[in-house]
Amino acid sequence: MTAAHHHANAEIGAVEFLRLPDVKRLTKLSRASIYRRIADDDFPSPTHIGSRISVWVASEVQEWMRSKVANRIAPCRPSPLPR
């Protein structure tokens, strides 16, 4: 590995790709649910790395999962009662 190649990898950071079976396993969602959420802008979009290969960035899927947990445990504030 050249010094320039090593430097480029250090700047980008480690990126892990997930294939659809991995995403399904992690999220417990079906293929249809994943693509429906993508269409609804409620799930990270895949990246196409080949003519027939789609992958998801693992950190984006993990962040989506964390956001779902955060929404679940966010304190619910009751709406004020009308006077």
N, C-alpha and C positions, 0 to 999 in steps of 0.2 A: 504494500500500500504506500503510495507516495505521500509526502507531507501535505501537499495541497488537498489530496483526497481525504486524508485524516482530518484536516482543518475544516473542510466542508461538512463532514459528518458531525463534528463537534458543534458547529454553528446550528445545524438543523436540530440536533438532539436525536435521541433514539425514537423512532416512529415504529409502532407495531401495527400491522395490518390484520384485520379479521375477515374471514370469509363468511358467507351467509350462515352456514351451520354453526360457526362459533358465535355469531351475533344471536342466533336463535337460542343457543344453549345458555348464554349469559343473561339474556333478557327474559327468557321464557315466553317470548312472543312467537306467533306463527309467521311464516313468510308473508301471508296476506296482511297481517296486522302491521308488520314492519313497513311494507310498501304503502299501506294506507296512511300510516303516521308520517311517512316521508311526504306523501302528497298533501297532507294537512299541515306540513311544516312543523311537525312535532317529533321528528327523529332525524338524526344526522343522515345526510345523503351519502351514498357510496361514491368512491372514487374509482374511475375506470383506469386500470393500469395495463390493459390489453384490449384487443378487439372483443373478447368475450369474457374478460375477467374483471369483476367488480369486487372491491374491498372497502371495508370501513376502517377509519382510523380509530384504534382502540381507545385512545384518550377521549375522543369525542363521544363514543358510546358510553364509556365510564362516566363522563360528565353528565350525560343525559340521565343515566341511572341515579347519580347523586342528586340531580335536580328533582327527580321524582320523590326521593326519600326526603329531601329538604321541604318539598311542598307538603308532604304528609305530616311532618313533625312541626311545621311552622305553627306558631300559636294562632288559634282562631280567636279573633276578637268579635264579640257579639256586636251586632249593629245596635246603635242607640235606639232606645224605645221612643216612640213619638210622644210628645207631651200634649 
